[in-house]
Amino acid sequence: MESIKDIYRIGYGPSSSHTMGPRYAAEIFKERNINAFKYRSTLFGSLAATGKGHLTHKAITTVFLPKVTEIIWKPEEFLIKHPNAMKLEALSENDEVLDSWTVYSVGGGKIIDDNDFGMTSSIYELSNMNEILKHTKKTGNSLWEYVREVEGNDIFEYLFDVWETMKKSIARGIESEDILPGALRLRRKASSYYVKAKNYAGSLREKTLVFSYALAVSEENAAGGKIVTAPTCGSCGVLPAVLKRLEESFDFSPQKITRALATAGLVGNIVKTNASISGAKVGCQGEIGTACAMAGAAATQLLGGTPYQIEYAAEMGIEHHLGLTCDPIGGLVQIPCIERNAFAAERAFNTATFALLSDGRHVVSFDKIVETMKRTGHDLPSIYKETSEGGLALVCE
């Protein structure tokens, strides 16, 4: 497995696979073809199907400015390696192809090519939860300590920056009251929910605050604001909302929060390695389901759970999102994406509570549910995997 830094990428929305990944690829390609007269980008499959709503073309053309970039859309053509594919070409003044590169945006802002090119390398020897739990039992360490064992103390400096970025995205989202960009003309809700929460008491107040924090981050993402993938842009509101509410309720220190982020990152890393966090690959279960698993694991750890209870909470986060489709209306990361972040944040608290009430023993292991999610995603028709050709996207045209 790679560093958990790949799970937590700091950048700009609205989509890790459709915006951050293509932009990153364009930056690399421009650097090696700086003298090109102009550029051409061909978008395939899911990357083309919802690219306009995700601002894929703007992410690419902005990088290549002031040079001209031609965008070709081929939503009906899927390359074998991954549904989110693009071909970048550097052209001469006479339209001669000087260089070309086929790239795949595989989720969470990561890119690979036909040679499995990636900007990171594997550093974790253990790659599934069962192996890691055996290791913690043998050493007596917790899950976050295993992350430290592999990545060193420096990882917590990065996670501190992650947490600061998450909190700032919540603050900006709560202050904003405008309409989100795009044809839906969707008005933000986080600000009004936050104000209403102040008039409530007890569990209703707690729940409304969680909703407002998740909405704040997700709306910031939809507006192209600065957020942290956790594990993707489309699911970026779940983990910050849960951590923010726990920080307020229990006065947890930044150190404890970053430890929880380490554990959550490990959970997301296992899913990415053994299944997928890409909506185009496995549907929204890979994005919002993984985000719920990460947040449930983090909450369980902060509330004193054992590694086995943490594993149980993470398993339930995915289990109860199995089969969740990715069918954004208009190709925008807005409906149903924003609300899903709020409900997944609330569900993460429920998984943590349920796991803490148990002794951590259960029938379906985290590794088994990840395997099941992968198979389920494979069986889902392509119209339910980020193409906006089915489900809500079709009904609400």
PyMOL commands that set and color helices and strands:
alter all, ss='L'
color gray80, all
select helices_A, chain A and resi 4-6+16-32+45-49+56-64+129-139+143-151+154-175+190-197+202-222+238-250+254-274+279-282+284-286+288-302+307-319+329-331+337-357+366-379+382-384+392-395
alter helices_A, ss='H'
color red, helices_A
select strands_A, chain A and resi 10-12+38-44+69-74+84-91+97-107+110-113+226-228
alter strands_A, ss='S'
color yellow, strands_A
deselect
rebuild
show_as cartoon
